[in-house]
Amino acid sequence: MSCEWGSKLDLYADAELPESEMAQVEAHLHTCTACAAEALGRLQMKRSIHSAAARAFAPSPEFRVRVAKTVGRQRKSRLYWLPQIAFATAMIAAVVGIGFWARHAQRPDVLAEIADMHVATLASANPVDVISTDRHTVKPWFEGKLPFTFDLPELQNTEFRLIGGRVAYVGQRPSAQLLFGIRKHQISVFILQDSGNLTGLSAGPASVRRLAFNIETWSDNGLRYIVIGDTSAADVRALGNLLGATKH
Amino acid sequence: MPQDRANAETFEALALPLLAPLYNFAHWLAGNRDEAEDLVQETYVKALKGFSSYAPGTNFRAWMYRILRNTFLTSRTGLKSMVSLDDDEPPVAEPATADDPESLLMARADQQQIQLALEQLPVQHREIILLSDVEEMTYKEIAELLGTPIGTVMSRLSRARKAMRELLRAKVQGASR
């Protein structure tokens, strides 16, 4: 190739010629096949190199973070606080959410919980941890297991008999669960500290029927008593009266 | 807003988008990832420190590339690889190879061959081809970046492309034999 235009083909391919000269070269390329092939080759090479080399190596995500830190760490802009604000917002939302969940999800109806535990006790092969008909055996068994103490009634000359007791948890509070028998039935008595915020319980005494169970509950001297059984309401009330009658 | 902070924010906005192309260029110069990362990291540190010396409105991209290149030149690999090339030697006319015109050569070269050929070029040839064909800088930008007259850019580019063509031709012909 010995065309006088040959020296301009690089400049043409790199678009470095003034507009008028670009047009002249283009006109020449229409008449000179050697230069046209040459120019095409240069353009192809530029394009090929671009596509082979432009994205041959990419920075790793870790390295991107490192550079961004290098650039951003040395200043404190409004954007700098964005992550902290986002974090604080998330924390507030989480705390509010936990509070809401605690109020509405973590406090099931205490009577439903009591009924569940009573049923579980009846179904259990080992319903009680201390088995005794003697209240002087059962009551001392709870010593050191509960943060409070209580009295058990004298059951002589009544239809009730004491079966035993265990430690239960009601509303996440330690509680004494006492099991009494009357004829073929069993009645549970739960005794726990009364903080006044047990869901589903009014502050005062109440007689409730829940899931076919009769329930008697009252508060005395800081303790909450809940009597539950599948016998008649009269039986449940009678046991309640015995327990209440032992006070004072 | 304090001036320093405004500067830092401006710098970040201008410089971070250049990370990928700068890294690519650094890797082509240094030849491996670790050195490329060191080069780019150092470039950003230097550029941030010297940002007050950058004249707003001028070519920021060329400014960053110049810092990167100068950093490379003072690195161990850079010092070793920068053999002096005689830019003043007049370009040698290429022998015409009627049976293998350039367009055919390029059509037959695959991406890997092009990358290998680029790697084998002397750094000064490689960088000028990259600046022109990959970064698509003008001769004027390249001349400022390299600190050489435009004429030197033209002759060096011409020489670099000739070397590139020869390397490629050898690879394509070697592969087809």
Interface residues (C-beta under 8 A of the other chain):
Chain A: M1 S2 D10 L11 D14 E16 A37 E38 L40 G41 R42 Q44 M45 K46 S48 I49 H50 S51 A52 A53 A54 R55 A56 F57 A58 P59 S60 F63 R64 R66 V67 A68 T70 V71 G72 Q74 R75 K76 S77
Chain B: D4 R5 A8 E9 F11 E12 A15 L16 L19 A20 P21 Y23 N24 H27 W28 R33 A36 E37 V40 Q41 Y44 V45 L48 A93 E94 A96 P101 E102 S103 L105 M106 A107 A109 Q111 I114 Q115 L118 I129 L130 S132 D133 V134 E136 T138 Y139 M154 L157 S158 R161 M164 R165
